[in-house]
């Protein structure tokens, strides 16, 4: 997704690509190809679909040029009928966890809204302010934290191919973001 965001920013918003940024993009592409060709037996279709949908979501949000809060309100209103149907199905099947007899669960479910909306609001606002390329490269923080959680907490295996790819990607991110300092 970050590379797609950089490409979309370059194509649709004429975001500049200097030699350092081009080098970092090449490093990331090499890293991804190395990882896919060496250690993965099949294409990660789910990851590709998520990258495409998130990248084009960012493009559309930036292209529409609407205030962040109004845009999120419109998106929420668009999703509201689906949420109502889902809540109805959950309730009639007896799977409703939002009960007065379980206040801690009620609190967690209640806080799920702000815990989702606040980071999304800040991310969309960041895309509006600094463009698709920089926010795309900063987006590598999320998979890095997921990797650290998986490796240190869930004891997931970590191969040499993944380490090489990880190092190349972070060198590329540092080179890319160094252009803003």
DRENDO-1510 file (C-alpha; in Angstrom, 1 decimal, always signed):
<recs>
REC; n; res; u; v; w
REC; 1; UNK; +0.0; +0.0; +0.0 .
REC; 2; UNK; +2.7; +2.6; +0.8 .
REC; 3; UNK; +4.3; +2.1; -2.7 .
REC; 4; UNK; +0.9; +2.4; -4.3 .
REC; 5; UNK; +0.2; +5.6; -2.3 .
REC; 6; UNK; +3.5; +7.1; -3.5 .
REC; 7; UNK; +2.7; +6.1; -7.1 .
REC; 8; UNK; -0.9; +7.5; -6.9 .
REC; 9; UNK; +0.4; +10.7; -5.3 .
REC; 10; UNK; +2.9; +11.1; -8.2 .
REC; 11; UNK; +0.3; +10.4; -10.9 .
REC; 12; UNK; -2.7; +12.3; -9.6 .
REC; 13; UNK; -1.2; +15.1; -7.4 .
REC; 14; UNK; +2.2; +15.6; -9.1 .
REC; 15; UNK; +4.0; +14.9; -5.8 .
REC; 16; UNK; +7.7; +15.3; -6.4 .
REC; 17; UNK; +10.0; +12.3; -6.6 .
REC; 18; UNK; +13.7; +13.2; -6.2 .
REC; 19; UNK; +16.6; +10.7; -6.6 .
REC; 20; UNK; +16.5; +9.7; -2.9 .
REC; 21; UNK; +12.8; +9.0; -3.1 .
REC; 22; UNK; +13.1; +7.0; -6.3 .
REC; 23; UNK; +16.0; +5.0; -4.7 .
REC; 24; UNK; +13.8; +4.2; -1.7 .
REC; 25; UNK; +10.9; +3.1; -3.9 .
REC; 26; UNK; +13.3; +0.8; -5.8 .
REC; 27; UNK; +14.6; -0.6; -2.6 .
REC; 28; UNK; +11.1; -1.4; -1.3 .
REC; 29; UNK; +10.1; -3.0; -4.6 .
REC; 30; UNK; +13.2; -5.1; -4.6 .
REC; 31; UNK; +12.5; -6.1; -1.0 .
REC; 32; UNK; +8.9; -7.1; -1.7 .
REC; 33; UNK; +9.9; -9.1; -4.8 .
REC; 34; UNK; +12.7; -10.8; -2.9 .
REC; 35; UNK; +10.3; -11.8; -0.1 .
REC; 36; UNK; +7.6; -13.0; -2.5 .
REC; 37; UNK; +10.0; -14.9; -4.8 .
REC; 38; UNK; +12.2; -16.4; -2.0 .
REC; 39; UNK; +9.9; -17.3; +0.9 .
REC; 40; UNK; +6.3; -17.1; +0.0 .
REC; 41; UNK; +4.8; -20.0; -2.0 .
REC; 42; UNK; +1.8; -18.1; -3.4 .
REC; 43; UNK; +0.7; -14.5; -3.9 .
REC; 44; UNK; -0.8; -12.8; -0.8 .
REC; 45; UNK; -4.1; -12.0; -2.5 .
REC; 46; UNK; -5.7; -10.6; +0.7 .
REC; 47; UNK; -2.8; -8.2; +1.2 .
REC; 48; UNK; -3.0; -7.1; -2.4 .
REC; 49; UNK; -6.7; -6.4; -2.2 .
REC; 50; UNK; -6.3; -4.5; +1.1 .
REC; 51; UNK; -3.4; -2.5; -0.4 .
REC; 52; UNK; -5.5; -1.6; -3.5 .
REC; 53; UNK; -8.6; -0.7; -1.6 .
REC; 54; UNK; -6.8; +1.4; +1.0 .
REC; 55; UNK; -4.6; +3.1; -1.6 .
REC; 56; UNK; -7.6; +4.1; -3.7 .
REC; 57; UNK; -9.6; +5.1; -0.6 .
REC; 58; UNK; -6.8; +7.5; +0.2 .
REC; 59; UNK; -6.8; +8.8; -3.4 .
REC; 60; UNK; -10.5; +9.3; -3.5 .
REC; 61; UNK; -10.6; +11.1; -0.1 .
REC; 62; UNK; -7.8; +13.4; -1.2 .
REC; 63; UNK; -9.3; +14.0; -4.6 .
REC; 64; UNK; -12.8; +14.9; -3.2 .
REC; 65; UNK; -11.2; +17.6; -1.1 .
REC; 66; UNK; -13.8; +17.7; +1.7 .
REC; 67; UNK; -13.2; +18.5; +5.3 .
REC; 68; UNK; -12.1; +15.5; +7.3 .
REC; 69; UNK; -15.0; +15.5; +9.8 .
REC; 70; UNK; -17.7; +16.0; +7.1 .
REC; 71; UNK; -16.1; +13.2; +5.1 .
REC; 72; UNK; -16.1; +10.8; +8.0 .
REC; 73; UNK; -19.7; +11.7; +8.8 .
REC; 74; UNK; -20.7; +10.9; +5.2 .
REC; 75; UNK; -18.8; +7.6; +5.3 .
REC; 76; UNK; -20.4; +6.7; +8.6 .
REC; 77; UNK; -23.9; +7.5; +7.2 .
REC; 78; UNK; -23.1; +5.3; +4.2 .
REC; 79; UNK; -22.2; +2.4; +6.4 .
REC; 80; UNK; -25.0; +2.9; +8.9 .
REC; 81; UNK; -27.6; +0.7; +7.2 .
REC; 82; UNK; -25.1; -2.2; +7.0 .
REC; 83; UNK; -24.3; -1.7; +10.7 .
REC; 84; UNK; -28.0; -1.6; +11.7 .
REC; 85; UNK; -28.6; -4.9; +9.8 .
REC; 86; UNK; -25.6; -6.5; +11.4 .
REC; 87; UNK; -26.7; -5.4; +14.9 .
REC; 88; UNK; -30.2; -6.7; +14.2 .
REC; 89; UNK; -28.8; -10.1; +13.2 .
REC; 90; UNK; -26.5; -10.2; +16.2 .
REC; 91; UNK; -29.4; -9.4; +18.5 .
REC; 92; UNK; -31.9; -12.0; +17.1 .
REC; 93; UNK; -29.2; -14.7; +17.3 .
REC; 94; UNK; -28.6; -14.0; +21.0 .
REC; 95; UNK; -25.0; -12.8; +20.5 .
REC; 96; UNK; -25.4; -9.3; +21.9 .
REC; 97; UNK; -22.6; -8.6; +24.4 .
REC; 98; UNK; -23.8; -5.1; +25.2 .
REC; 99; UNK; -25.7; -6.0; +28.4 .
REC; 100; UNK; -26.3; -4.1; +31.6 .
REC; 101; UNK; -25.1; -7.2; +33.5 .
REC; 102; UNK; -21.6; -6.8; +32.1 .
REC; 103; UNK; -20.4; -3.2; +32.5 .
REC; 104; UNK; -16.7; -3.8; +31.6 .
REC; 105; UNK; -17.7; -5.3; +28.3 .
REC; 106; UNK; -20.2; -2.4; +27.7 .
REC; 107; UNK; -17.3; +0.0; +28.3 .
REC; 108; UNK; -15.0; -1.8; +25.8 .
REC; 109; UNK; -17.7; -1.9; +23.2 .
REC; 110; UNK; -18.5; +1.7; +23.8 .
REC; 111; UNK; -14.9; +2.8; +23.5 .
REC; 112; UNK; -14.4; +0.8; +20.2 .
REC; 113; UNK; -16.0; +3.7; +18.3 .
REC; 114; UNK; -13.7; +6.5; +19.5 .
REC; 115; UNK; -10.7; +4.1; +19.3 .
REC; 116; UNK; -11.5; +3.6; +15.6 .
REC; 117; UNK; -12.6; +7.1; +14.6 .
REC; 118; UNK; -9.9; +9.2; +16.3 .
REC; 119; UNK; -6.9; +7.4; +14.5 .
REC; 120; UNK; -8.8; +7.3; +11.2 .
REC; 121; UNK; -9.6; +11.1; +11.5 .
REC; 122; UNK; -6.0; +11.9; +12.3 .
REC; 123; UNK; -4.7; +9.7; +9.4 .
REC; 124; UNK; -7.1; +11.2; +6.9 .
REC; 125; UNK; -6.2; +14.7; +8.1 .
REC; 126; UNK; -2.5; +13.8; +7.7 .
REC; 127; UNK; -3.1; +12.7; +4.1 .
REC; 128; UNK; -4.9; +16.0; +3.4 .
REC; 129; UNK; -2.0; +18.0; +4.9 .
REC; 130; UNK; +1.1; +16.2; +3.6 .
REC; 131; UNK; +0.1; +14.0; +0.7 .
REC; 132; UNK; -0.1; +10.4; -0.3 .
REC; 133; UNK; +3.6; +9.7; -0.6 .
REC; 134; UNK; +4.8; +10.6; +2.9 .
REC; 135; UNK; +1.8; +9.2; +4.7 .
REC; 136; UNK; +2.2; +6.0; +2.7 .
REC; 137; UNK; +5.8; +5.6; +3.8 .
REC; 138; UNK; +4.9; +6.4; +7.4 .
REC; 139; UNK; +2.3; +3.6; +7.1 .
REC; 140; UNK; +5.2; +1.1; +7.4 .
REC; 141; UNK; +5.0; +1.7; +11.1 .
REC; 142; UNK; +1.9; -0.4; +11.4 .
REC; 143; UNK; +3.3; -3.6; +9.9 .
REC; 144; UNK; +6.5; -3.1; +11.9 .
REC; 145; UNK; +4.5; -3.0; +15.2 .
REC; 146; UNK; +2.5; -6.1; +14.0 .
REC; 147; UNK; +5.8; -7.9; +13.3 .
REC; 148; UNK; +7.2; -7.0; +16.7 .
REC; 149; UNK; +4.0; -8.2; +18.4 .
REC; 150; UNK; +4.0; -11.4; +16.4 .
REC; 151; UNK; +7.6; -12.2; +17.0 .
REC; 152; UNK; +8.0; -11.2; +20.6 .
REC; 153; UNK; +4.5; -12.0; +22.0 .
REC; 154; UNK; +3.1; -14.7; +19.8 .
REC; 155; UNK; +6.5; -16.4; +19.0 .
REC; 156; UNK; +5.9; -16.4; +15.3 .
REC; 157; UNK; +8.9; -17.6; +13.2 .
REC; 158; UNK; +11.1; -15.1; +11.5 .
REC; 159; UNK; +13.2; -16.2; +8.6 .
REC; 160; UNK; +16.4; -14.7; +7.2 .
REC; 161; UNK; +14.4; -13.7; +4.0 .
REC; 162; UNK; +12.0; -11.7; +6.2 .
REC; 163; UNK; +14.9; -10.1; +8.0 .
REC; 164; UNK; +16.6; -9.0; +4.8 .
REC; 165; UNK; +13.3; -7.7; +3.4 .
REC; 166; UNK; +12.6; -5.9; +6.7 .
REC; 167; UNK; +16.0; -4.2; +6.7 .
REC; 168; UNK; +15.7; -3.1; +3.1 .
REC; 169; UNK; +12.2; -1.6; +3.7 .
REC; 170; UNK; +13.3; +0.4; +6.7 .
REC; 171; UNK; +16.4; +1.7; +4.9 .
REC; 172; UNK; +14.1; +2.8; +2.1 .
REC; 173; UNK; +11.6; +4.4; +4.5 .
REC; 174; UNK; +14.5; +6.4; +6.2 .
REC; 175; UNK; +15.9; +7.5; +2.8 .
REC; 176; UNK; +12.4; +8.6; +1.7 .
REC; 177; UNK; +11.5; +10.5; +4.8 .
REC; 178; UNK; +14.9; +12.1; +5.1 .
REC; 179; UNK; +13.9; +14.2; +2.1 .
REC; 180; UNK; +11.4; +16.0; +4.4 .
REC; 181; UNK; +13.9; +17.0; +7.1 .
</recs>
